[in-house]
Amino acid sequence: MADTDPTIIESPLSRTVSRDGITVRVLIYRLEHDPKWALEVVNNIGTSTVWDDLFDTDEAAFEAFTQTVAIEGMTAFLDDDDDVPEGVTRH
């Protein structure tokens, strides 16, 4: 029997956000059988910033994004390796 890829559920809170001349795609998703939500922000050249911890709700994940923007600004999602927010991994 062949393995199948898990179904990914995308939150309706996923969206494109533009501010201060910077546009990013906010992706909030989970696996079909996992209740925890992942948060990923992709900038205009495809660099992905992924939070290391999962969130109990998609609302909590979106709040983590908005708090990062409020504290560090949208430049936190640019490709500057010296400006990586705490608790995230950049790919």
PEPE-V307216 format. One record per residue. N is the residue number from 1. RES is the residue in one letter. PHI is phi in whole degrees, 0 to 359 (* if undefined). Layout:
N	RES	PHI
N	RES	PHI
//
This chain:
1	M	*
2	A	280
3	D	286
4	T	247
5	D	291
6	P	293
7	T	281
8	I	259
9	I	258
10	E	264
11	S	288
12	P	292
13	L	278
14	S	296
15	R	190
16	T	267
17	V	235
18	S	239
19	R	200
20	D	55
21	G	77
22	I	241
23	T	242
24	V	227
25	R	254
26	V	266
27	L	246
28	I	236
29	Y	206
30	R	211
31	L	282
32	E	308
33	H	256
34	D	241
35	P	283
36	K	274
37	W	253
38	A	261
39	L	236
40	E	223
41	V	238
42	V	246
43	N	274
44	N	292
45	I	254
46	G	93
47	T	287
48	S	253
49	T	250
50	V	241
51	W	290
52	D	290
53	D	265
54	L	268
55	F	242
56	D	292
57	T	225
58	D	292
59	E	296
60	A	296
61	A	296
62	F	295
63	E	297
64	A	298
65	F	297
66	T	295
67	Q	293
68	T	298
69	V	296
70	A	296
71	I	274
72	E	251
73	G	83
74	M	293
75	T	296
76	A	299
77	F	257
78	L	279
79	D	274
80	D	277
81	D	295
82	D	277
83	D	237
84	V	272
85	P	300
86	E	294
87	G	83
88	V	230
89	T	238
90	R	254
91	H	238
//
